[in-house]
Amino acid sequence: MVAQLLVFVCFSALVARFVYLQVVRHEAFDIKAESNRTSMVPVAPERGSIFDRWGVPMAKNTEGFSLEITPDDLPKLDPKEKEADTIARTIEQIKQYIEITDADLKSFKKIKEDAQAHDSIPVRLKMTEQEVARFSVEQYRFKGVEIKKRSFREYPNEGMGVHVVGYVGRLNKQDKARLEEEQLSDTYRGTSQIGRTGIEQSYESILHGKAGYQMLEVYAGGQSLRELGSEPAVNGQSVKLTIDAYMQSEIEKAYAGRRGALVAIEPSTGQVLAFVSSPTYNPKLFIDGISDEDWKALNDSKNKPMLNRALRGGYPPGSTYKPFMALGALHSGARDRNMVMQDGGVYVFGGHRYRDSTGGRGHGAVNMFTSIAVSSDVYYYDLAYKMGVDLIHQESSRFGFGQKTGIDLIGESAGLLPSSEWAMRREKKEWSPGRTINLGIGQGENIFTILQLANGVSTIANGGVRMKPYLLKAKMDTVSGQEVETQPQVALDLQIPPADIDLIRRAMVQVNISGTGRGIFNDLPGQVAGKTGTAQVFTVAQNSTYKQSVKGEFSRDHSLYIAFYPADNPKIAVAAIVENGGFGASAAAPVVHRALQAFNESQAGKRFNTPTIMNSNVTASPLAIKVDSKNTDTTQVKKP
């Protein structure tokens, strides 16, 4: 009886287990069985290309093959073998057939840190045709290792325009978590890269596309038997930028690696023709994960090549601010255009002597016109004091200073346009009148971006109508090739009387005839309206004389220049800075001159020719590869 009872209990347990597996868990095991029988293979979309306004490629894709390892699928010698040992053993076996360098291994380890379960990780990128053929013959030996056809992002012009085009980087854990949260995981299935900066980041949703899939029936060993269904990937759309690649390249060469920024805008539309931040760097370094050595070289460089100076750099505008002060005075009624004052070279307030750039000689009798033409500091010291900080803030805000322009790039800085309310909020004290005086010549707390300054001078060139600057000229459908143009947007019509615009225009033309910019633009057809600016980096004591030659490089004045051209019918407006370049006419003005030259050459049909890198196996420098004037050779810039 005991034996019968024991047999009954055992059989009851078996029956209960059968019921649990066949009835209660039927659906779950049915799904698991089906997943063993089928394999969902993601099909990554083709990323859209990026072109300049004339169709010159600034970012594109190339097809190639990579060798990838899926650690979870690697066979172990015994169940206790560690994953790291299994991977190391497999890589040693792979080395018998293709080369795996130390750089490949470092990249593999870095990518694996951010990988999720079942992710395939490249151990060798861009295999040659011979390597693909050699390994394919032996692939049956390597379960969990496969050759995958990949689309590789390529920046054919190396560092040219990197601060506007940006770059892509490999998806990491944070990206995947965010995509999961935003319910975009399916869209990125099989994708390994995502836009990190610039246009690549701002228009990620357009450029990326949507992933598809193939449903395959497979053998137990994983080999494909037949296709059960599929959904094609939707390739990303290409985009055409407002940027002129020829202008961009020529301006970057004019900077020759010096620190600075330049933005050129078409006044009537707000299209950005050039967006330069110097020095540049090579975006290729980031595509599949930058090495620790390259990252350190870029990040520790005193020249800060990764800083987008045009978008985020904050600078005192110096004397380039004077035309805006004059227009603010006319609009508010704070000063009549014909009022004459004596510029003796020094302005005294509360016992403090505010000096003129002439070293105390002064400019004599000046009115509003001549104050701009000769760049009288004393005139604008007095004007700033008469207007006060809040009226200056009110009038300058109309030109977009102290606020983001709304350009289609992520990370724009708003700069700083001080007011008494700002002082109370930030400093917990009242604004003192003595601080206002320096604002008149673009010093003190005034901090603007070069983009804001370019947008401001573009507003003057456009008769007082401020346009919203933008970079996306058109989206391009990958199938039909049809372009959808971006429409210009008016940000604000300042309703400046034509007579006031004409006064400022004539004064800025006079700057280049007899003023601080004389002789620089004589070889250009037509007149250039411009204004020099020199911004102090540090304060000079009242009774001391500033001597640039005895100061260290990073303590020298910044050199600035703003311009629009042709003066009587502006087609381009420019703002530029050369950090620590000294007097505005000596460093920034020649760069603007080259920008206007390049603009004329482009209008005549000259286009940027994509350089050919002579040796594709050379390891890229962290800084950009510079192209000579003939675009036929390249030289490596030394690491910082």
Beta strands, then each sheet from edge to edge (+ up, - down):
strand 1: 38-43
strand 2: 50-51
strand 3: 57-69
strand 4: 121-124
strand 5: 145-154
strand 6: 168-170
strand 7: 193-195
strand 8: 209-210
strand 9: 212-218
strand 10: 224-231
strand 11: 234-235
strand 12: 238-241
strand 13: 260-265
strand 14: 272-278
strand 15: 341-343
strand 16: 346-349
strand 17: 352-355
strand 18: 364-366
strand 19: 465-467
strand 20: 472-476
strand 21: 483-485
strand 22: 490-493
strand 23: 529-535
strand 24: 558-565
strand 25: 572-578
strand 26: 626-627
strand 27: 634-635
sheet 1: 1+ 9- 10+
sheet 2: 4+ 3- 2+ 12+ 20- 21+
sheet 3: 4+ 3- 5+
sheet 4: 6+ 7-
sheet 5: 8+ 11-
sheet 6: 14+ 13- 25+ 24- 23+
sheet 7: 15+ 18-
sheet 8: 16+ 17-
sheet 9: 19+ 22-
sheet 10: 26+ 27-
end
